[in-house]
């Protein structure tokens, strides 16, 4: 399998997440990405612009780095990516899984919203994503466990319609 | 002056008895005799809630059954407004006749708003919901958890208690809620006609909820 030109996309959602932004733009991390065949790093940094700018001098020749704060839709960036690193927001998680992209969810312990962790852990136990904390993120990335994830089932668009039709006594 | 006190007690008692009578579990399901089309009110919230809601209603028959549609949006949520127009345009295809409208309601409480001014903003939100419930008179309300569900559902109980119209309330808890309900979910649990969750763990604590799998 040719590994040339792989893209990694990092998204922190509507808030910021300085730790993950600093981490993904650090030299050891960029070298690891390079060794795994990535050539492009795209970062949606939200409110963590300072963290992103601070590390802009961290460059290695082999990896192109692109960053932006927000976009109306991240669909294109997600679609083009070979690996997605996301915060634990349910919207980003669902969008990534629906695109069948390998996904590592990093939980922001500063924003510790318990139910977000529950969702990430539950989806990890079913093998749909890899869940990581900041401290073990490099190990998770090194281990490549994200390459062997289960495919998230396709949505059944008629499911809710059938439930509602039954509730409303609609005859077919 | 003592009789005013007793009248108040009696009014409150009548209200509570009537409220008890109109709670969802006390009603025979087959008594719903109304026929489609159903005027459908869809309550949107910001970000994740809007995305999930539009995915939920994607599969509904908008042409024959669920029309017209009234989307409820917080009055400063421009992104949801844009998403609704895109969604309706895509779903209606070549059909030129518009079967939907948008109603903007003020937020009950802004993030960081002082608690002192909150009663006023709640009041404004409730007034705006009166316009929705009595002006548009929907047959059905679908909501999935943003704070604006609360005033909409509260006001929808007025015609139900008076006995003029039973507006059906459908609540879908967010995909994000695996083991605990959102605050809105906890508040509305006993009052909606159908309470759907997307993770089976929630059935242990909330036996009246229904689980049919992931819906988004």
Interface residues (C-beta under 8 A of the other chain):
Chain A: X14 X72 X89 X90 X91 X94 X95 X114 X115 X116 X118 X119 X122 X153 X155 X156 X157 X158 X159 X160 X161 X163 X164 X165 X167 X168 X169 X170
Chain B: X30 X32 X33 X36 X38 X47 X48 X51 X52 X55 X56 X57 X58 X59 X60 X61 X65 X79 X82 X140 X142 X168 X170 X172 X174 X175 X176 X177 X178 X179 X180 X182 X193 X194 X196 X199 X210 X212 X213 X214 X215 X216
